[in-house]
Amino acid sequence: QVQLVESGGGLVQPGGSLRLSCAASGSIFSIYVMGWYRQATGKQRELVARITTGGTTNYAGSVKGRFTISRDNAKKMVSLQMNSLKPEDTAVYYCNAESPLLNNYWGQGTQVTVSS
C-alpha cells in the first residue's frame, strides 16, 4: 500500500501559477503509475495528468501546454506545475497512485481556487 499527502494548493489570480506536490510513503514508489485528478463542485472527478513508471506523460486536453507533471522516484514525490491558470481550473486536486495490480490509492485532496 501507499499513503499520499498533497500540498501546494491555494488561491491564485487568473494567469498565475501554482505547483502541487504529492509525497508518498509506505511502498515502493517507482512501481506506481502516478496521476493528478480534480473535482470541481457539482462535477465528476476527472483526470488531469498522469505519468507512468517509465516517465511517459499524458494530459487532459484542457490543460495540455499549461500543466506539467513530473516525478522523483528517489524522493517518492510527484508534482504538478500549473501555469496560465484559468477560473475553470478551480477544483479540489487529488493525487493518485495506481499499482501494477490496478489498485488505486488517493490523497486527501488540496483546493485550488483561481479567481480575481
Accessible surface in RSA format (square Angstrom, percent):
REM  Atomic radii and reference values for relative SASA: ProtOr
REM  Chains: A
REM  Algorithm: Lee & Richards
REM  Probe-radius: 1.40
REM  Slices: 20
REM RES _ NUM      All-atoms   Total-Side   Main-Chain    Non-polar    All polar
REM                ABS   REL    ABS   REL    ABS   REL    ABS   REL    ABS   REL
RES GLN A   1   144.50  80.8 113.01  82.6  31.49  75.0  27.80  59.2 116.71  88.5
RES VAL A   2     8.91   5.9   2.07   1.9   6.85  16.5   2.07   1.8   6.85  18.6
RES GLN A   3    90.76  50.8  86.22  63.0   4.54  10.8  55.40 117.9  35.35  26.8
RES LEU A   4    11.73   6.5   0.19   0.1  11.55  29.0   0.19   0.1  11.55  31.1
RES VAL A   5    89.57  58.9  87.31  79.0   2.26   5.4  87.31  75.9   2.26   6.1
RES GLU A   6     7.84   4.5   0.00   0.0   7.84  18.7   0.00   0.0   7.84   6.4
RES SER A   7    62.37  52.7  57.22  76.4   5.15  11.9  42.90  91.3  19.47  27.3
RES GLY A   8    36.84  45.4   0.00   N/A  36.84  45.4  24.07  66.0  12.77  28.6
RES GLY A   9    29.26  36.1   0.00   N/A  29.26  36.1   2.65   7.3  26.61  59.6
RES GLY A  10    29.80  36.7   0.00   N/A  29.80  36.7  29.64  81.3   0.15   0.3
RES LEU A  11   130.80  72.8  98.70  70.6  32.10  80.7  98.70  69.3  32.10  86.4
RES VAL A  12    21.91  14.4  16.68  15.1   5.23  12.6  21.91  19.0   0.00   0.0
RES GLN A  13   121.76  68.1 119.88  87.6   1.87   4.5  31.50  67.1  90.25  68.5
RES PRO A  14    60.98  44.4  39.14  35.7  21.84  79.4  39.42  32.5  21.55 133.9
RES GLY A  15    54.99  67.8   0.00   N/A  54.99  67.8  29.31  80.4  25.68  57.5
RES GLY A  16    22.01  27.1   0.00   N/A  22.01  27.1  21.36  58.6   0.65   1.5
RES SER A  17    58.39  49.3  38.72  51.7  19.67  45.3  22.51  47.9  35.87  50.3
RES LEU A  18    33.95  18.9  29.10  20.8   4.85  12.2  33.95  23.8   0.00   0.0
RES ARG A  19   124.38  52.2 109.94  56.0  14.44  34.4  45.81  62.6  78.57  47.6
RES LEU A  20     0.00   0.0   0.00   0.0   0.00   0.0   0.00   0.0   0.00   0.0
RES SER A  21    23.77  20.1  23.41  31.2   0.36   0.8   7.12  15.2  16.65  23.3
RES CYS A  22     0.28   0.2   0.08   0.1   0.20   0.5   0.07   0.2   0.22   0.2
RES ALA A  23    46.86  43.1  43.30  66.8   3.57   8.1  43.68  61.5   3.19   8.4
RES ALA A  24    10.01   9.2   0.56   0.9   9.45  21.5   0.86   1.2   9.15  24.2
RES SER A  25    58.57  49.5  57.25  76.4   1.32   3.0  41.13  87.6  17.43  24.4
RES GLY A  26    58.28  71.9   0.00   N/A  58.28  71.9  28.15  77.2  30.14  67.5
RES SER A  27    28.98  24.5  14.06  18.8  14.92  34.4  13.26  28.2  15.72  22.0
RES ILE A  28   115.86  65.9 112.08  83.5   3.77   9.1 115.86  83.4   0.00   0.0
RES PHE A  29     3.92   2.0   2.09   1.3   1.83   4.8   2.09   1.3   1.83   5.2
RES SER A  30    46.65  39.4  40.79  54.4   5.86  13.5  22.71  48.4  23.94  33.5
RES ILE A  31    73.52  41.8  65.50  48.8   8.03  19.4  69.57  50.1   3.95  10.7
RES TYR A  32     7.84   3.7   7.84   4.5   0.00   0.0   0.42   0.3   7.42   9.1
RES VAL A  33    29.52  19.4  29.20  26.4   0.32   0.8  29.20  25.4   0.32   0.9
RES MET A  34     0.84   0.4   0.56   0.4   0.27   0.7   0.33   0.3   0.50   0.7
RES GLY A  35     1.83   2.3   0.00   N/A   1.83   2.3   1.52   4.2   0.31   0.7
RES TRP A  36     0.00   0.0   0.00   0.0   0.00   0.0   0.00   0.0   0.00   0.0
RES TYR A  37    52.42  24.5  52.42  29.8   0.00   0.0  20.79  15.6  31.63  39.0
RES ARG A  38    15.18   6.4  15.12   7.7   0.06   0.1   2.52   3.4  12.66   7.7
RES GLN A  39    63.29  35.4  58.79  43.0   4.50  10.7  10.60  22.6  52.69  40.0
RES ALA A  40    28.25  26.0  23.63  36.5   4.62  10.5  24.54  34.6   3.72   9.8
RES THR A  41   143.63 102.2 112.80 114.4  30.83  73.5  84.49 113.5  59.14  89.4
RES GLY A  42    85.71 105.7   0.00   N/A  85.71 105.7  43.29 118.8  42.42  95.0
RES LYS A  43   144.47  70.5 132.32  81.2  12.15  28.9  82.55  74.3  61.92  66.0
RES GLN A  44   162.02  90.6 148.68 108.7  13.34  31.8  53.53 113.9 108.50  82.3
RES ARG A  45    89.65  37.6  63.97  32.6  25.68  61.1  23.35  31.9  66.31  40.2
RES GLU A  46    80.83  46.4  75.68  57.3   5.14  12.2  29.92  57.9  50.91  41.6
RES LEU A  47    54.24  30.2  44.07  31.5  10.16  25.5  44.07  31.0  10.16  27.3
RES VAL A  48     0.80   0.5   0.68   0.6   0.12   0.3   0.80   0.7   0.00   0.0
RES ALA A  49     0.00   0.0   0.00   0.0   0.00   0.0   0.00   0.0   0.00   0.0
RES ARG A  50    66.39  27.9  66.39  33.8   0.00   0.0   8.88  12.1  57.51  34.9
RES ILE A  51     9.54   5.4   9.54   7.1   0.00   0.0   9.54   6.9   0.00   0.0
RES THR A  52    36.55  26.0  36.55  37.1   0.00   0.0  33.29  44.7   3.26   4.9
RES THR A  53    68.62  48.8  50.53  51.2  18.10  43.1  20.50  27.5  48.12  72.7
RES GLY A  54    73.10  90.1   0.00   N/A  73.10  90.1  38.00 104.3  35.10  78.6
RES GLY A  55    38.56  47.5   0.00   N/A  38.56  47.5  20.34  55.8  18.21  40.8
RES THR A  56    93.53  66.5  85.62  86.8   7.90  18.8  59.95  80.5  33.58  50.8
RES THR A  57    53.36  38.0  32.48  32.9  20.88  49.8  10.43  14.0  42.93  64.9
RES ASN A  58    63.70  43.9  59.37  57.4   4.34  10.4  36.87  88.7  26.83  25.9
RES TYR A  59    45.50  21.2  30.41  17.3  15.09  39.3  25.05  18.8  20.45  25.2
RES ALA A  60    26.76  24.6  16.28  25.1  10.48  23.9  26.71  37.6   0.05   0.1
RES GLY A  61    65.90  81.3   0.00   N/A  65.90  81.3  33.86  92.9  32.03  71.7
RES SER A  62    68.51  57.9  44.10  58.9  24.41  56.2  52.20 111.2  16.31  22.9
RES VAL A  63     0.14   0.1   0.14   0.1   0.00   0.0   0.14   0.1   0.00   0.0
RES LYS A  64   134.80  65.8 114.90  70.5  19.90  47.4  62.13  55.9  72.66  77.4
RES GLY A  65    81.18 100.1   0.00   N/A  81.18 100.1  41.90 115.0  39.28  88.0
RES ARG A  66    31.35  13.2  26.36  13.4   4.99  11.9  26.11  35.7   5.24   3.2
RES PHE A  67     5.71   2.9   0.00   0.0   5.71  14.8   0.00   0.0   5.71  16.3
RES THR A  68    75.34  53.6  74.03  75.0   1.31   3.1  45.44  61.0  29.90  45.2
RES ILE A  69     5.53   3.1   0.00   0.0   5.53  13.3   0.00   0.0   5.53  15.0
RES SER A  70    44.49  37.6  43.07  57.5   1.42   3.3  35.71  76.0   8.78  12.3
RES ARG A  71    39.97  16.8  11.06   5.6  28.91  68.8  14.12  19.3  25.85  15.7
RES ASP A  72    56.36  39.5  51.26  51.0   5.10  12.1  25.06  59.0  31.30  31.2
RES ASN A  73    62.51  43.1  47.87  46.3  14.63  35.2  18.98  45.7  43.53  42.1
RES ALA A  74   100.67  92.6  57.88  89.3  42.79  97.3  70.32  99.0  30.36  80.4
RES LYS A  75   145.76  71.1 123.82  76.0  21.94  52.2  74.74  67.3  71.03  75.7
RES LYS A  76    75.97  37.1  75.49  46.3   0.48   1.1  42.06  37.9  33.91  36.1
RES MET A  77    57.99  30.0  57.48  38.0   0.51   1.2  29.28  24.9  28.71  38.0
RES VAL A  78     0.46   0.3   0.00   0.0   0.46   1.1   0.46   0.4   0.00   0.0
RES SER A  79    12.67  10.7  12.49  16.7   0.19   0.4   0.71   1.5  11.96  16.8
RES LEU A  80     0.00   0.0   0.00   0.0   0.00   0.0   0.00   0.0   0.00   0.0
RES GLN A  81    46.24  25.9  45.88  33.5   0.36   0.9  20.95  44.6  25.28  19.2
RES MET A  82     0.00   0.0   0.00   0.0   0.00   0.0   0.00   0.0   0.00   0.0
RES ASN A  83    58.65  40.4  58.65  56.7   0.00   0.0  14.39  34.6  44.26  42.8
RES SER A  84    58.42  49.4  54.11  72.2   4.31   9.9  18.53  39.5  39.89  55.9
RES LEU A  85     2.44   1.4   0.00   0.0   2.44   6.1   0.00   0.0   2.44   6.6
RES LYS A  86    85.87  41.9  85.34  52.4   0.53   1.3  39.42  35.5  46.45  49.5
RES PRO A  87    73.05  53.2  65.85  60.0   7.20  26.2  66.22  54.7   6.83  42.5
RES GLU A  88   121.72  69.9  96.22  72.8  25.50  60.7  61.78 119.5  59.94  48.9
RES ASP A  89     0.28   0.2   0.28   0.3   0.00   0.0   0.00   0.0   0.28   0.3
RES THR A  90    42.68  30.4  38.55  39.1   4.13   9.8  36.57  49.1   6.11   9.2
RES ALA A  91     5.42   5.0   1.97   3.0   3.44   7.8   5.42   7.6   0.00   0.0
RES VAL A  92    41.40  27.2  41.27  37.4   0.13   0.3  41.27  35.9   0.13   0.4
RES TYR A  93     0.00   0.0   0.00   0.0   0.00   0.0   0.00   0.0   0.00   0.0
RES TYR A  94    34.57  16.1  34.57  19.7   0.00   0.0   8.17   6.1  26.39  32.5
RES CYS A  95     0.00   0.0   0.00   0.0   0.00   0.0   0.00   0.0   0.00   0.0
RES ASN A  96     5.53   3.8   5.53   5.3   0.00   0.0   0.00   0.0   5.53   5.3
RES ALA A  97     0.10   0.1   0.10   0.2   0.00   0.0   0.10   0.1   0.00   0.0
RES GLU A  98    42.37  24.3  41.74  31.6   0.64   1.5   1.86   3.6  40.52  33.1
RES SER A  99    11.48   9.7   9.17  12.2   2.32   5.3   9.26  19.7   2.22   3.1
RES PRO A 100    89.72  65.4  54.95  50.1  34.77 126.4  67.73  55.9  21.98 136.6
RES LEU A 101   151.18  84.2 129.67  92.8  21.51  54.1 133.25  93.6  17.93  48.3
RES LEU A 102   126.94  70.7 111.81  80.0  15.13  38.0 111.85  78.5  15.10  40.6
RES ASN A 103    71.97  49.6  67.96  65.7   4.01   9.7  12.00  28.9  59.97  58.0
RES ASN A 104    73.89  51.0  47.69  46.1  26.20  63.1  14.11  34.0  59.78  57.8
RES TYR A 105    46.48  21.7  43.07  24.5   3.41   8.9  31.50  23.7  14.98  18.5
RES TRP A 106   104.13  41.8  75.98  36.8  28.15  66.1  60.11  32.0  44.02  71.4
RES GLY A 107     8.86  10.9   0.00   N/A   8.86  10.9   1.77   4.9   7.09  15.9
RES GLN A 108   115.27  64.5  82.31  60.2  32.96  78.5  71.76 152.7  43.51  33.0
RES GLY A 109    12.84  15.8   0.00   N/A  12.84  15.8   0.46   1.3  12.38  27.7
RES THR A 110    19.48  13.9  13.26  13.4   6.22  14.8   7.88  10.6  11.60  17.5
RES GLN A 111    86.84  48.6  78.67  57.5   8.16  19.4  50.28 107.0  36.56  27.7
RES VAL A 112     0.00   0.0   0.00   0.0   0.00   0.0   0.00   0.0   0.00   0.0
RES THR A 113    42.94  30.5  42.94  43.5   0.00   0.0  31.20  41.9  11.74  17.8
RES VAL A 114     4.50   3.0   0.00   0.0   4.50  10.8   0.00   0.0   4.50  12.2
RES SER A 115    56.84  48.0  48.82  65.2   8.02  18.5  20.68  44.0  36.16  50.7
RES SER A 116   125.20 105.8  65.26  87.1  59.94 138.1  46.80  99.7  78.40 109.8
END  Absolute sums over single chains surface
CHAIN  1 A     5976.2       4491.8       1484.4       3261.0       2715.1
END  Absolute sums over all chains
TOTAL          5976.2       4491.8       1484.4       3261.0       2715.1
